[in-house]
Amino acid sequence: MLIRSAISTVVAAVISAYACAAVAQYGTPIDAALPLIAIVVTILAAITRPAIQVAVPLLIGGEIVLGDERLRLLWFGLVIGAAFAAALLECGGSPSLWKACTVAVLAVVLLRCIPFANVILWREALLIVVALLIVVALRGTAFAVAVAVAVALFTPLVPLRTIGFPLAVLLVLVVFRAAGMPQINAGALSATAVAVMMLFFAWSGVFARALPMVIRGLRASTPRAPLRMALAPGESVSLDVPPDASALILSGANISRLRAGTVAGALNNVPIRVGDVADWGFLRREHFYASRNPIPANPAGEVRDYGQNAWIDGAARFPLGGERVVRVTADPRLPRAARLQIDAFELVSR
Amino acid sequence: MIRIIAAVAVLLALPLIAFRGRMLWRSFALQLSVYAVSALAWRQVAGSFDPYLATVALFVTQLAIFSFLLATAPPDEVRWSANRAAGLALLVYLLMIPAMLRTPIDGDEPFYLLVTESIVHDHDLDLRNQYADLAHSATGRPDLRPQLGDPAGPHGELYSRHEPFLSLLLVPGYLAGGLPGALVTIALFGALLARSTVRLFEDEGVADATTRAVFPLFAFAPPVIFYAARIWPEVPAAFFFAEAVRGVRARRAQRWVPALLGLSLLKLRFLLVALPLLFAALKAVVRRQKAEVSGRRVLYFCLLLSVFLLPIALAWWATGSVTAVHSVRELVPVNPRLYAIGLFGLLVDGASGVLFQAPFYLLGILAIVRWRETPGGFRIGVIASLLYIAYLVPRSEWHGGWAPPLRYIVVFAPVFALGAAAVWERINSGVIALIAIWSAGLVAHGAAFPYRLFHIENGENVAGEALSTMYRTDFSRLFPSFVRLNDAAIVAGVLVVAAFMAFGFDRIRVPAAIAISIVAVALAAMFAIGQKPGQVVQFEDAHVVHDGGELYPGLYAVARFYYRGGWSLQAGDSLSFLSRGGPARLEYFAPAPVLVDIGGRAYQLPPSGKGFAAARIDVPRGHVKLRCLTGAINLDSLSF
């Protein structure tokens, strides 16, 4: 019986992966990873409820019908989130340990291993082991899966010492368990939490490092008139404002170590501080840990890259009030390598 | 905003009616979660997605989750009875009414309402003054004209071709609330239908768990959910039919006599359904009453006679003909090919077949091959439907004409749902999942775009048209069409026969995951094939890019499927399409010589005479432009 079930799972996985590969028509790594996603869904269905496999035709339908990238990837997230939530709910909130471990590993794989090119295998393997230990420490409940997946998601693993975060969580849980912590199921809540994390699997890096921006809603691209200027400390420039400009887009370069409130420059003699503006790449996976910048108050950054590598540039939006000329000054007290970048004028959408 | 609040309230009320204990709280928690996740998702795409469609999709998702919980809940956490089922259905149907009223009522609906208005205001059935004052009609259709074949009275009276009983039933609702009141009346019949169907299941010994699993696919899925919020006689007829079957099975004349009378009064053609049931009832009466006094037997025969004669008398009184707008000749058998087309069309046609528009009922039809395992109610219902279906399928409008899909067989919904329930345990869970997802999609689509429920029968369907428009290749040819018979129809016909045989033999057991994966790979194959040029180009189809010219015949031409031709071009007009290249046969109509340019080559086409003509031409490969240089031409098709 077990062998028959395994064979049918393998056959279903191969057929589903093939079908997904055949329809993948867009260039993003997420679209290219559809076969892998199909295999993940098949395993998920095999260990919980076979009907969850219906996610595969839904993914294929999205690939065929939804041309808009944001919409399509979000649809994939919805489908996969629903599949994982259904899998956890199917287990009645307290899946068996091996099922819980499998669901956790599958979720972590989707959240962290697409695109595969940027994956450092041994680090990810180490993280998965810690995640599994968390699942075991919490007795393999749906809540355990949600905690393990969340810990894996929010760990950048660059630099390696950030592995300390999941280890610390594990340690605390082990201590709590030793102290007689009761078993927590919270099936519906845990399923929802996992669904929300999986909803953004296509931009899991953004979800992990810029959660407030995700909650507020990721900005869609706006029409812009690019300026691409970088002011060294003390430099100043006056700009003629185009008639259809609604805002000026500014960001910093090499200012990721500056704390919130540090003056970075001025716009028409009004000070611009870190917090109003941020380093352009401070949300990149490799810079995030060392950065001290907060997310800009009025962010204008666009979503870049996919999966755990996804990030939003630190550009900030400064609304214009009908001025014909604006003067931008970089603060002379900025570090020598730092720059205040004038990215673009944001134009009124037509 | 009021509609949204109403929808949220209804969705909160559903678990209160159906669940208790942990399931109740779980249901609320899930609802809350879905709202939260949806809000988060919406923030990411706001502005780039239709908010109305998104809202409808959200509520349909909530309904689907409720249905799933209803189907899977432990028995001790469910409050389940026929009355509760009716309550659930009524709430959902009331919610559907404003969704359906997003666009004016259409098809036969305004005419039924017009008759109601005539009964209320003039106390007659003459619609002359209604047509003369459409601005004050609740139909919201100032463009109404008498329908083709409407009977006229001896003094110039103008009657509707439709039986007046439904209009009469709508009177109280109309008096209470105009058009919405009339629709609420239908929704009430929908709730009664839900109740009767659940009672039918109980009578026939279907387990509660199975009833709960089947119920949402019956009550909250097409076609019932749409017809329960629109003015058609089908839902009241389905209610009367379910009651009649229950009455005949239980040998309760108090039930089946009024039910059959109501059924026959709604539509004269339903007499074909009533007659076999009358026969069955009569047989039962004769058997049972053998030992009883003959006086009661006489009474029964009088009742039987009244069921048969009253609708005919009413038809004669209303239209001057005992067959109303029908003719006895319609019952005479015709070309067998027409039966095959109609029957397979009803099953698998892309625009109006059960497979695409209400796949759940295919399970009920499949149950026929397991005849001996099915309950008596199903068997008697199927037998009762045979005469009607045999009458219906060879008719050119087997697909239902200008109406939401499956209009003619809505009346049998309770019986086919019973059939589905009878074989439920045998159905692959993967197939059930696919049916559930597809049905939810149909409900969302129909509720968000009620006008799309009315699809011109032209050989395409909504999905095919959407994909063809998106990719500019002919995807419609991949959906079976029995209006414009295509290869996909033949394949689908063979597959459906194979499915019936496989289900009958019960030897093939496919794991659910593989069944779903096969559908996935079929979708992928359709996508790959759909992007390639087809063998036939129908010039009116959605994949053809039209630059000038016009559709022939016009979109709303009555019985459009009778006509040939597709797109008319005048000098200067053009169209383009994806061509597979090579010699091809162009079918056209041109009253005079016409000069066309096809892919850079000019062809002088001779006049076609009275009918259509064919010309051999060479067509280049790829996207080809066809321009009319001089004259005028009606293009039908291009076959490679």
Interface residues (C-beta under 8 A of the other chain):
Chain A: S5 S8 T9 V11 A12 I15 S16 Y18 A19 C20 A22 V23 A38 T42 A45 A46 P50 A51 Q53 V54 V56 P57 L58 I60 G61 I64 V65 G67 D68 R70 L71 L74 G77 L78 G81 A85 L89 G187 A188 L189 A191 T192 A195 V196 L199 V214 I215 R216 G217 L218 A220
Chain B: R26 A29 L30 S33 A36 V37 L40 A41 R43 Q44 V45 A46 G47 S48 F49 S429 G430 I432 A433 L434 I437 A466 L467 M470 P511 A512 A513 I514 I516 S517 I518 V519 A520 V521 L523 A524 A525 F527 A528
